[in-house]
């Protein structure tokens, strides 16, 4: 998806860290209660320090909606997160993304045109009324609206099984997008096997499958992935266990199934945070998730050692686009009465995306 972020003035790019901190603090003080800064878990520490609330994407969006006293919501995350916040917040609230280039590679692996084309192809060979679409929270508002219109729901990494159970009680087949790994890992926990799950490649006719295969599959898994979590490999787990035989391995379900199988604990970002907190003092914990969160967990757990299972410690590059320079630029603009980088979801998309989100809440 094309997004255009204008280069920042030199006044921001050349400013020292201390100067930026002073300017952010001053703007934040000027804006007072009308401002709410949200920080996703994967943000760098120099951004997180300014957040009024830290969490995953849906938690933050709901927090903004529940705090309608704030009129300016600065979402330090990525584009789809800001869209979800705009869907859930009231008309008097404005959602702002500090850098428009902060997208999500996974979310961008499925767009509305591709999903509609896949839906039509599936409808051409099977009873589409018995197919339920489910989109992961890490998707554009347009895809959330699509599943809302077509009787489906949104899911998160923590409630994916409950949503898929609900979907398969309503139909015979699920089209799950955009992350194949979360869909596959959830399918295995539900008792489905490899033969029940089919990867759908949107670049190929019928997703690269035979008609009989599509008809026979229960879970059609979109060929998408998280650029960070797909880096983790079984050999990373093996190397950790060789060095720390008593260590604990924690894995996010966006990782490949062969990695998830090796984890002692598999769960969402919040589940991993809670598991680290609950681990015994002296534990050595290897975590398969984004490095900024892993480092923060280590810093906040002085009685434990928390390390990233990927030795190259690759950060989420799009999330890292949010930096103090862009945050200062946004906040000083607001303080001067100028709203920059507002994220607005159109009314029709908002209506149906909210339907899909509300279904998820009703399910879970």
N, C-alpha and C positions, 0 to 999 in steps of 0.2 A: 504494500500500500504506500502510495506516494504522500509524503508529508514534508512540508517546507518550513524549516526553522531559519529565520533570518540570523546572520551572524551577530553576536553581541558586540556592542561598542567596546573600544579599547579600555574604557574606564572600568569595565568589569573584568575583561580577560587579563589585564595587566595588574589588577589589584592584588595586594598581598593577602594571605589567609587571614591575618588579624584585621585588616581593613574591611574585608568582606564580612567577617563575623560582626564587627561593629555596625556595619550598615544593615545587615539582616536584623540584628537586635533592635536597632533604632526604628526600622520600618515596622517590625512586629509590634513594638510598643505603641507606635502611632496608630496602628490598625486595631489594636485591642481585641475586644470580644467578637468583633465582626469577622475576624480571621480565624481559620482553622487549618492547620498544616497537618497533613496525613503522611506518614512514612511507612512504606512497605518494608517488610523484614529484610529484603535483599539490597536495600539502599546502603550506600557508603556511610560510615560513621559521621563524617563531617556534615552530612545532610540530616541523618537521623537525630542528631543533637537538637535540632530545631522542631522536631515533630511534636505535636500535641497528643497524637495517638499513633501507636505502632501496631501493625498487624498484617494479616493477609488481605487480599484485594476485597473480598466480600465483607469481611468484618469492618474494614475501613469505610466502605461505601455505606453500610448500615449505620455506622457511628456518625457519619456526616448527616444522614437523613434524620437521625434521632436528636441531633443538635442544631435545630433550625434557628437558633439564635445567631449562629454564624452565617453570614451572607456570602463570604468569599472562602471557598474551599480550595486550597492549594494541594493538589494530589502529587506527592513525590513517589511516583510509580511509573506505569507505562500507559499507553493510550487506552487499551480496553478497560483498564481499571477506572480511569477518569470517566469513560463513557458509562460504566455501571453506576458510578456515583451520581452522574447527571440524571440517569434514569430514575434513581431512587430518591433524590433530593427534591425539595419543593421549588416552585417557580421563582421564589425570591432569592434562591441560592444560586451562586455562580461557581462552576467547577473549572479549575485552571490547571493546566499541565505545564510545568516550567520549561520543558523542551519538547517541541512537537515531534522531534526525531526519536523520542523515547517510545518505540513501538515494542512489539513482542513477536519474535520470529515464529513461535508456535501459532499464535493467533493469526498471523499473516499467511499461514499455510492452508487456510480454508477461507475463501471469500464467498459472498452470497451467490454470485453467478455460478461458481463451481458446485455449491451445495444444491442449488435449484436444478442444475443439469443432472447431477447424480440422482436427485429425487425423481426426476422425470424418467431417467433410464430404469430405475428400480420399478417405477410404476408401470413401465412397459412390459415387464415380465412377471410381476407378482401383484397381489392385492395390496395396494399402497395403504389402504385403510387399516391394515394389520401391521404396518411399520410405524414405529415410534421414534422420532428424532430426539436425540439427547446431545446437548452441547456442554462442553466443559466451561467453567467460568472464564477460562483463558481464551476468550473469543470475542469478536466484535459484537456490538449491540445489534447489528443487522442479523447476525446468526442467532442471537438470543430471541429476537423477534420472530425469526423463521420457525424456531421450535415452538414458540408460543402460538403462532397461527396454525401449526400443524399438530397440535395436541401433545407436544412433548414438553420437556423441562430442562432446566439447567442443572448441573451438578458441580460439586467441588471435590477435591481429592479426599475429603473426609466423609462425604456422604454419597459417593458414587455408587456403592453397592445398594443402598436404600433406593436411590433413584432408578437404577437398572432393574431392581426387583419390581418396583412400581410399573416401569415401562413394560416389562415382559408379562405382567399380570393383565395388561391392557392389549397387548399385541403379540405377534409371533416373532418379530424381528426388530432389532434396534440399529439405527444408523447413528454411530457415535463419532463425534468430531470435536476438536481437531487432533487430539493426542491419542495415537494408537496404543501407547504403553499403559496409560491409565485404564483405558478400556480393556486391554488384554489382561492386565494384572487383576482387575476387578472381576473379569469373567472367570479367571481361574479360581478365585476365592468363592465364586458362586457354584463351582462344580463343573463348569464348561471346559471342554478340551480344545486342543488345537483345531480339530475338525469342525468345531462349532463357530470358529472365529475366522473372519476373512478380512484381509487388508484391502481397502479401497483406494486405489491410486487415481486421483482426479484427472490426471493427464492422459489416462488411457480409457478406451471404450470399456464400458461396464466395470470400470475400476481396475482393468487388467485381469478380469476373471471370466470364467465360462458361465453361461446362463444357469446351468444346473448347480454350480457352486454358490452363486448368489441366492438362488431359491432355497438351497439347503442350509445356508448359514443362519445362525441366530444373531450373532453380533457382527455387523459390518463396521470395521474400524478404519477410520480415515488415516491416510498415510501422512501423519504429522508427528512432530516430536518437539521437546524442549531442547534447545541447543546446549544448555548446561547439563541437564540430567542425562542426556543420551551419551555423554562423554564417559560416564562411569562404566567400568568393565569388571568382569569377574576377577581378573588378575589384580585389580586394585584391592579387592576384598582379600584375596589370597595373600598379597604382600603384607597387608595390615595384620592379618591373623598370624602370619609367620613371625612378625616382630612383636606382636602383643597377643599371645595365646589366650589370655583371659579377657581380652578387649571386647567391647560391645559394638556391633555394627548396626547403624541406623540408616535406613534407605527410604527415600521419597518414592512414591508409586509412579512418578513420571519416568523413572529409570526403566531400562529394559528388563524383561522378565527374568533373564538368567542372573541378573544382579539382585533383583528383589528376592529370588529364591534363597540367596545366601545371607540375607539380612536377619539379624536377631529381632529387630523391631522395624516394621514398615508402616509409614504413616505420613500424614500431611505435615506441613511446616509446623503448625501448632502442636501436633502430636509429637514431633521430634523435640520441640522446645520443652514440652512437659516431660518427655522421657529423659532428657538430659538432666532436668531439674530433679527428677525422682531417682536417678542413678546414685549408687552408693559413693561416698567420698573415696577418692583414690582411683576411681574408674578411669580407664582409658577408652575413649569413645571415638570411633571412626564414622563420619557422617557423609552420606552421599547426597549433598545438596549444595546450594550456592555459597561461595566462599565468604562473602560479607557476613552472612548469618552464622556460618561456622565459626569465624573469628570472634564474633560477638558472643556466641555461646561459651567459647573458651575463656574470654575475658571476664565474663559474668559468672564463671564457675571456677573460682580459684582453687577449690579442693578437688578438681577433676582436670583431666587433659582431654580436650576435644580437638580433633584434627579432621581435615578434609581427606576423603579417600582418594581423590584425584591429585597426584603429585604436582600437576601443572596448575592446580588451583585456579581454574578459569572462572572469572566472574561473569555475571549476566551483563553482556556488553551494552544492551539497550537500556537496561535499568541504570547502568552507570553513567548514562548521558545526563542524568539529573545531578547537578553539581552546585556548589555554593554560588558560583557566578550566575547561573540561570535563576537560582532561588532569589538572590539579591535583586536581579533585574525585574523579576515578577513582583516582588514585594514592594520595591520602590515605585514601580508603576502604579500599583494599587494605592499606595500612600499618596500619590500625586493625582489620583482620580482616573488613571488609565488602566483598563482591563486588557491584559495581554494573554494570548493563548487560551482563550476560553474554549471549552469543549462543550458543544451543544448537539444533542441527539434530537432528531426531528420528532414531532408529536406522535405520528403513527408508529414509528419504530419504538419509541418510549412505551407506548401503550402495550404493544405485544411483547416486548422484552420484559416488561413488568409482570405480565401474565405468566411467562415462563419462570421468572424468579419466584413469584408467589406460589406457583405449583411446587417448586423445590421446597420452599418453607413449609408448605402444607404436608409434604411427604415426610420431611425430617423433623 
